[in-house]
Amino acid sequence: MNHETGDRSIKEDEDSLFRHLIPDTPEVKKIRSLQGREYEYAELIGIVEYSIARHFYEVDRKIKDRDAVSALKNIKRNCNKNVSYFKQDFEKEIVKDLIELLEEKQVTHHELKLAIDYVLEVIDNRSWMEDEQAYIKWVAYIMDLFTEEENEEYEESIKKLASKLGLSGKHADLMLMKGDEEDYFEFIEEYGDVEEYGEENEGDEGKERDKRGELTEEGLTEEKLIAELESKFLLMEDNEKFDFLLENGPEFYELAGLYISELAEKGEFDRIQELYSKLTEKYDDFLYLYVFMGATYLEIDPALAKSYFKLALKALDKLNDLSDSTKERLRDSFLSLIEKID
């Protein structure tokens, strides 16, 4: 492909980002971060992420998050260099894709650097996960590059990680953070449970299974009872949900996680902190509250998330109603997670 600049044709490898960037303005220079401006800069951020995802999916399945970080930092430092300057195909592809966008869209030097910094931060915010390709796989997933089978495999891996950390399926979905294309930067709206309860066998009608799959004589499965309670909870007004959790939070911790996820989806973090403050006044050993809080802030404030997981670790030592094996498993998971969050 040849790119046009003025009246002369420029060969692809002789072109550069610099030729297509417009000068910064005082207003643009005031922007410090694209956090909160995702929709405004979705096209610019999206082309960087799509280029990374496509290279991983179509060219090199072995590249890691650190390779993406290295490529983006090199491009940021050398945006005035010709395409031929970049030695890695990975870097060249990102630069060429950006040039193609810049031919149609006016972007300043500062805005380009902010977009690259934004993607670098997204990569860093997934560095706590137990995978050197945590971001690479996630971005390929949200860009819908995976096959249906690969999607299922990836989703299962995230649910297993969430379960290992004691998180609910709602938080697993927040970690996946996949929506329709127009909702790219929004949390998904529907949630599913990680825990699976036993299916009813033939001849077991009129009985109920508890959370371990045992049958009782009440006529409804535990799964149905929980689903019914959850449905009623979802129909409550916000204040009703809030008050219900203040009285019953530890007993119905799944609903606490659901409510916190709802608030996070709407960006109501002040409300989350209000609930957290009042619950911790009443229950200083509410283990899953700390876990939910940590999971909620993992993507937006890793340092704060880390502090909540440390509190979860302390609360774990106070609990006597968990088996030693469960406590050990959770302790190992929390310690591993805390070490991975920088």
Secondary structure, DSSP 4 states (H G I P E B T S, - for coil): --EEETTEEE-GGG-BSGGGPBPP-HHHHT----TT-TTTTHHHHHHHHHHHHHIIIII-TT--HHHHHHHHHHHHHTTTSBGGG--SHHHHHHHHHHHHHHTTS--BHHHHHHHHHHHHHHHHTTTTSS-TTHHHHHHHHHTT-S-HHHHHHHHHHHHHHHHHTT--HHHHHHHH----GGGTTS--S----S--PPPPPTT-TT-EE-TTS-EESSSS-HHHHHHHHHHHHHHS-HHHHHHHHHHHTTTTHHHHHHHHHHHHHTT-HHHHHHHHHHHHHH-TT-HHHHHHHHHHHTTT-HHHHHHHHHHHHHHHHH--SS-HHHHHHHHHHHHHHHHH--
